[in-house]
Amino acid sequence: METKKEITLDDLASLIQGLDTKIDLTTKTLEEKIEATAKTLGAKIDSSTEELATMTQKQFLKLEQKVDATQKDVARIDATVNNIQTNLNKKVDKIDHHTLDYRVEKLEEKFA
C-alpha cells in the first residue's frame, strides 16, 4: 500500500527558505575561510619578504667585507711595488755612478 503525501506550496516555500538559510550559512563559512587563508598567506608573504631582505643584507655585508679585504690587499701590493721601484732606482743609480767612476778611473790611468 502506497501512501500518498500531499505537498502544499507552504511546505515548498519552507523547504526553499531552509535551503536559502543553508546556502547563506555555507557562503558565510566559505567567505570566512577565504579571508582567514588570505590573512595567513599575507603573513607568510610578509615573513618571506623579511627573510629574503635579511639574507640579501647578510650577503651584501659579506661582499663588502671581501671587497674591503681585497682593497687592503691591493694597497699592500701597491706599497710593495712602490718599494721595489724605489729600491731598483737606488740600485740603478749606484750602478750608473760606479760605472761612471770606473770609466773615469780608467781614463785617468790611460792618460796619466
C-alpha positions in Angstrom: 0.0 0.0 0.0 1.2 3.3 -1.0 0.5 6.3 1.0 0.2 9.5 -0.9 1.5 12.6 0.6 0.5 16.0 -0.5 2.9 18.8 -0.5 1.5 22.2 -0.3 3.0 25.4 -1.5 3.7 26.4 2.1 5.7 23.2 2.5 7.7 24.0 -0.6 8.3 27.6 0.5 9.6 26.4 3.9 11.9 23.9 2.2 13.3 26.7 -0.1 13.7 29.0 2.9 15.6 26.2 4.7 17.8 25.8 1.6 18.4 29.5 1.4 19.5 29.6 5.0 21.9 26.7 4.5 23.3 28.4 1.4 23.8 31.6 3.2 25.5 29.8 6.1 27.7 27.9 3.7 28.6 31.1 1.8 29.5 32.9 5.1 31.6 29.9 6.2 33.4 29.8 2.9 34.0 33.6 2.9 35.4 33.4 6.4 37.7 30.6 5.4 38.9 32.5 2.4 39.6 35.6 4.5 41.5 33.5 7.0 43.5 31.9 4.3 44.2 35.3 2.7 45.4 36.7 6.0 47.6 33.6 6.6 49.1 33.9 3.1 49.6 37.6 3.6 51.5 37.0 6.8 53.6 34.3 5.1 54.4 36.6 2.2 55.5 39.3 4.6 57.6 36.9 6.6 59.2 35.5 3.4 59.9 39.1 2.2 61.6 39.9 5.5 63.7 36.7 5.4 64.7 37.5 1.8 65.7 41.0 2.8 67.7 39.7 5.8 69.5 37.2 3.6 70.3 39.8 1.0 71.6 42.2 3.6 73.9 39.5 5.0 75.2 38.6 1.6 75.9 42.3 0.9 77.8 42.7 4.2 79.9 39.6 3.4 80.6 41.0 -0.1 81.5 44.4 1.4 84.0 42.6 3.8 85.5 40.8 0.8 85.8 44.0 -1.1 87.5 45.7 1.8 89.9 42.8 2.2 90.7 43.0 -1.5 91.3 46.7 -1.3 93.7 46.2 1.6 95.5 43.5 -0.5 95.7 45.9 -3.4 97.1 48.6 -1.2 99.7 46.3 0.2 100.7 45.2 -3.3 100.9 48.8 -4.4 103.1 49.6 -1.4 105.3 46.6 -2.2 105.6 47.6 -5.9 106.5 51.2 -5.0 109.1 49.9 -2.5 110.6 47.6 -5.2 110.7 50.5 -7.7 112.4 52.8 -5.1 115.0 50.1 -4.3 115.5 49.4 -8.0 116.0 53.1 -8.8 118.6 53.3 -6.0 120.5 50.3 -7.3 120.4 51.7 -10.9 121.8 55.0 -9.6 124.6 53.2 -7.8 125.4 51.1 -10.8 125.5 54.1 -13.1 127.6 56.0 -10.5 130.1 53.1 -10.1 130.3 52.5 -13.8 131.0 56.2 -14.4 133.6 56.3 -11.6 135.2 53.1 -13.1 135.3 54.7 -16.6 136.8 57.9 -15.2 139.5 56.0 -13.3 140.4 54.0 -16.4 140.6 57.2 -18.4 142.8 58.8 -15.8 145.0 55.8 -15.8 145.3 55.8 -19.5 146.1 59.5 -19.9 148.2 59.9 -16.7 
